[in-house]
């Protein structure tokens, strides 16, 4: 090795030792006779001193080094002179008196500052990802991800799971997204599909008798990259035979708890065992099937009182069978700069207008609100207070548990819009009031999903999860009589507003599987063409089975405390699916398309990816 120690490990006890270090120049400070270099490697930072008088050779070299040069340093560990210790550095009680400095490689002035937080535009960071990844914060993220995956592998191995790789070049394995296709050169005109998940293959592995399978699997979905999506992402994929829903949930909850203890011991688990919420209850209370449970902000149904008020919009909606719901934003009227005072009328109205704009993006027509005064005798503000009698207001506040200074946000519309509004408002209010504690992990299970959602456009049922999910045994008959009421055996694990993973007990009976196809608008002919292999396999002794898949990027993001999944992916893609460092996707070389028997219909042009 070109180094005897790392830059992060030297302490007082090492004083007097001869060491060899190697790493990058984090910063260099020239004080004339003395040059200080902070040398950085994966393990930390340490100060190097080159002294013109005592070590003139190393001083001469230090004169020429700049940020991000790669150096090897031979020197002696010294306890820093009193008063010059740096409490912010783990190695801050010592430094290295450099007897010899070798420049292993020079560096141009880097386009982004590695020794500062990444405040550049994200696209700049992605363009120079190898520099961005050099930052300690990014190294922490990537290493947290590594530790997460390593722990998962060891834990599942202990529990007799077998890791089995499945092909990337395969056939459509539907998870409801568009497939990425790969043309076959050897079979002109035919294409492979990249797997959206190893769903069918893992079920076939159950038919094959492996009983407990897992894989750290790359999945591909050609979707518009909204928010938290990447065209390729990593799953912990799992499948087990001879299990019911309870078994799969228990094993996965055990893994999640062990992971938290190992990877994020500093974080507090909100509840253990994980609470379980029925899908419908989650939607009614939180408007989402992945609510952030670190804060309450529940939607409270006030249809009864609101229907009796003098507010015509509510009266009409209630008559039409629509609900009126309220979110109580605690203390939202308080001035953030001085909590003892309320916001001015003008600021309050501005805030309410911004909330209204926000919920209009999900289809709301407007925002009705009431703001409670800070003092008992003050007046209720807002456009709809006057439509409620004093008694109605008292009853309303009592039902909601309202306190002085709260702002009540009302929503009333079709259920889908109410859900979306509640979800938007909860997340936004929690942000405004800082209600989501970054040190808390709020895991929970969502169960009893509907088996299908009605697809109005295509006039058919869409599976809530995928077509291999079994209905709950007690709802089997509903498939014939009222498919919309049937619940699936799906379970999702959620944490802090994200779906960490999901799975289900599968259909293991060919007849039942064949019943699903027409419901979801697939002809038997098409289904046989796409999934003939699985239907055939289902005639040869299929164990009851079920499984789950976790989003590794999401769980690593939560453990690393990162704001989005791109921060835990070494080389992520932009919103337009580009790698701006390597310039992918790119136009093929001349002749490549002909080899594949593909005619291009697109003119080549230079595009700037932002
Ligand atoms: N294949 C499913 C998914 O990717 C997970 C599962 O059902 O196991 O969401």
Boltz pocket constraint, residues with backbone or C-beta under 6 A from the ligand:
constraints:
  - pocket:
      binder: B
      contacts: [[A, 175], [A, 196], [A, 197], [A, 198], [A, 199], [A, 238], [A, 502], [A, 503], [A, 504], [A, 547], [A, 548], [A, 549]]
      max_distance: 6.0
